[in-house]
Amino acid sequence: MRIIGVEVAGGSPVFTGLLPHGADPHRLAWELGYRIVRPLSATGSAPDLTLTVQVGRHGRSSTLQAQRTRSIDPDLDLAAEAEPVVRQRLAAYGIVLSRRGLLATQFSDRTAVPGLWGLPGGGIDAGESPSQALIREVAEETGQVPEISQLLDVQTDHWIGRSPARVIEDFHAVRIIYAARCPDPSDPVVHDRGGTTAAAAWVPLDHWVRFAWSASTRALLDRHLRDLSRAAH
């Protein structure tokens, strides 16, 4: 994925380049002297996506931001295993709201966090745009039809562990996050059985903090849900 930083929407880029494996756009921008103010657009189709972000100069030392984080599954004995397969996965997820609340999906036992809850979404297929991928994934995982309202955030994780297929991967997850509305919510139904989604539900907005969310999902909801729910009402 290519990342472009501009100081004003429609302005000339102040930096551009491919997102290296394991890198986070926020840290990459910081190392170059900028902070990301907000994402502006995610264009193109996988694997040739371009993320354009609005940035501002931060004027601070970049030393503390330069180190990239990577977690390793403590159950793995890397010395006794084959070299991990390097994989960067581009995905799209949505904070989807309706009059019934927040749309959530529960991770299945094919994942590393079975039973925890997350946002609907998933990998962007070849030839798909991020928005197309989100609409398809929401339909497959919940049976709902969302209307995307805005590009909200970009989030990454980097770890070494076993995939659902039991392959050891050096895995770089790049998640493009949208805000969306569902104008005609129904009882969620998981159509993609046997995958990484065990269940789906509408979570009342006054109960969401009680749910057992994955760490990355809770971070996104802490950052964005209050403003989105206020705007919705």
C-alpha positions in Angstrom: 0.0 0.0 0.0 1.2 3.5 -0.9 0.9 6.3 1.6 0.8 10.0 0.7 1.0 12.8 3.2 -0.4 16.3 2.4 -0.7 19.3 4.6 -4.0 20.5 3.1 -6.5 18.5 1.1 -5.6 18.7 -2.6 -2.2 20.0 -1.8 1.2 18.8 -3.0 2.6 15.7 -1.1 5.1 16.3 1.6 6.0 12.6 1.6 5.0 9.6 -0.4 6.1 5.9 -0.5 5.2 2.3 0.0 4.3 1.3 3.5 7.1 -1.1 4.6 6.2 -4.5 6.1 5.6 -4.0 9.8 5.4 -0.2 9.6 2.5 1.9 11.0 1.5 5.0 9.0 1.3 7.1 12.2 4.8 6.2 13.2 6.1 6.5 9.7 4.8 10.0 9.4 6.2 10.9 12.9 9.7 9.7 11.9 9.4 12.1 8.9 8.5 15.0 11.1 4.7 14.9 10.8 1.7 13.7 12.7 -1.4 12.4 10.9 -4.4 14.7 11.5 -6.9 12.6 9.6 -7.1 10.2 6.7 -8.5 11.7 3.5 -9.0 8.9 1.1 -8.3 5.3 0.4 -8.3 4.8 -3.4 -7.4 2.1 -5.9 -7.9 -1.6 -5.6 -6.0 -4.3 -3.9 -3.1 -4.8 -3.9 -2.4 -1.3 -5.4 -4.1 0.8 -2.8 -3.2 4.4 -2.0 -3.9 6.0 1.4 -3.8 9.8 1.5 -3.6 11.4 4.9 -3.6 15.0 6.1 -0.6 15.8 8.2 0.9 18.6 10.3 4.5 19.2 11.4 5.1 18.2 15.0 8.5 19.7 15.6 9.5 17.1 18.1 12.2 14.4 18.3 11.3 11.3 16.4 13.7 9.0 18.4 11.0 7.5 20.6 8.8 6.8 17.7 11.3 5.1 15.5 11.1 1.6 17.0 8.5 -0.6 15.4 6.6 -3.0 17.6 6.1 -6.7 16.9 4.7 -9.3 19.2 5.6 -13.0 19.1 3.3 -15.9 20.1 4.9 -17.2 23.3 3.9 -20.8 22.5 6.0 -20.8 19.4 9.5 -22.2 19.4 10.9 -20.3 16.4 14.2 -22.0 16.6 12.5 -25.4 15.8 10.1 -24.1 13.2 10.3 -23.1 9.6 11.0 -19.5 8.7 7.8 -17.5 9.1 5.9 -16.6 5.9 5.9 -12.8 5.6 2.4 -11.5 4.9 0.9 -8.0 4.8 -2.9 -8.1 4.8 -4.9 -5.1 3.8 -8.4 -5.1 5.3 -11.4 -2.8 5.8 -13.6 -2.6 8.9 -16.5 -0.4 9.9 -17.9 1.2 13.0 -21.5 0.6 11.8 -24.4 2.3 13.7 -28.1 2.1 13.5 -31.1 2.8 15.7 -30.4 -0.7 17.2 -26.9 0.3 18.3 -23.4 -0.8 17.3 -22.8 -3.7 14.9 -20.4 -6.2 16.4 -19.0 -9.6 15.4 -17.6 -12.3 17.6 -14.3 -14.1 16.8 -14.5 -17.8 16.2 -12.2 -20.5 17.5 -10.3 -20.3 14.2 -8.7 -17.0 15.6 -6.2 -16.3 18.3 -9.0 -14.5 20.3 -12.0 -16.7 20.3 -15.0 -15.3 22.1 -13.9 -11.7 22.0 -15.8 -9.2 19.9 -14.7 -6.9 17.1 -15.9 -4.8 14.2 -17.4 -6.3 11.0 -15.0 -6.4 8.1 -12.1 -8.3 6.6 -9.5 -8.7 4.0 -9.7 -6.7 0.7 -9.8 -9.1 -2.2 -7.7 -8.5 -5.4 -9.4 -5.9 -7.5 -11.6 -4.6 -4.7 -11.6 -1.1 -3.2 -11.6 -0.9 0.6 -15.2 0.4 0.6 -16.4 -2.4 -1.6 -14.6 -4.9 0.7 -16.4 -3.5 3.7 -19.8 -3.7 2.2 -19.2 -7.3 1.1 -17.8 -8.4 4.5 -20.6 -6.8 6.5 -23.1 -8.6 4.3 -21.3 -12.0 4.7 -20.7 -11.6 8.4 -23.9 -10.0 9.6 -26.5 -9.9 6.8 -26.7 -6.1 7.0 -26.4 -3.5 4.2 -24.3 -0.5 5.4 -24.0 3.0 3.9 -20.5 4.3 4.3 -20.3 7.9 5.6 -16.6 8.6 6.0 -13.0 7.3 6.1 -12.2 7.3 9.8 -8.8 5.8 10.7 -6.0 3.4 9.8 -4.7 0.9 12.3 -2.0 -1.7 12.2 -0.7 -4.7 14.1 2.5 -6.7 13.6 3.1 -10.2 15.1 4.5 -13.6 14.5 2.1 -16.5 15.1 0.0 -19.2 13.5 -2.7 -18.4 11.0 -6.1 -20.1 11.0 -4.5 -22.5 8.5 -1.8 -23.2 11.1 0.9 -21.6 9.0 3.5 -19.6 11.0 3.4 -16.1 9.6 5.2 -12.8 10.2 1.9 -11.0 9.9 1.4 -7.3 9.3 -2.3 -6.3 9.5 -3.2 -3.0 7.9 -6.8 -2.0 8.7 -8.7 0.8 7.0 -11.5 1.9 9.2 -14.8 3.5 8.0 -17.8 5.0 9.8 -21.1 3.7 8.4 -24.8 3.7 9.0 -27.4 0.9 8.6 -30.7 2.6 7.7 -32.7 -0.7 7.8 -31.2 -2.9 10.5 -32.4 -6.5 11.0 -31.4 -9.4 13.2 -27.8 -10.2 12.3 -27.1 -13.5 10.6 -23.6 -14.9 9.9 -23.7 -16.2 6.3 -20.0 -17.0 6.1 -20.1 -20.1 8.3 -16.9 -21.9 9.3 -14.8 -18.8 9.1 -13.4 -16.4 11.6 -16.9 -15.0 12.7 -18.8 -17.1 15.2 -21.7 -14.6 15.8 -23.0 -11.1 15.2 -25.1 -8.7 17.2 -26.4 -5.2 17.6 -24.9 -3.8 20.8 -26.9 -1.1 22.6 -24.7 2.0 22.8 -25.2 2.3 26.6 -23.9 -1.3 27.0 -20.9 -1.4 24.7 -18.3 -0.9 27.4 -19.5 -4.2 29.1 -18.6 -6.3 26.0 -15.3 -8.3 25.8 -13.7 -6.5 22.9 -10.4 -7.3 21.3 -7.7 -4.7 22.3 -7.5 -3.2 18.8 -11.3 -2.8 18.6 -11.6 -1.2 22.1 -8.9 1.3 21.1 -10.9 2.3 18.0 -14.2 2.6 19.9 -12.6 4.6 22.7 -11.3 7.0 20.1 -14.3 7.4 17.8 -17.6 6.0 19.1 -18.7 8.9 21.3 -18.3 11.4 18.5 -20.0 9.2 16.0 -23.0 8.4 18.2 -23.4 12.1 19.0 -23.4 12.9 15.3 -25.9 10.1 14.6 -28.4 11.6 17.1 
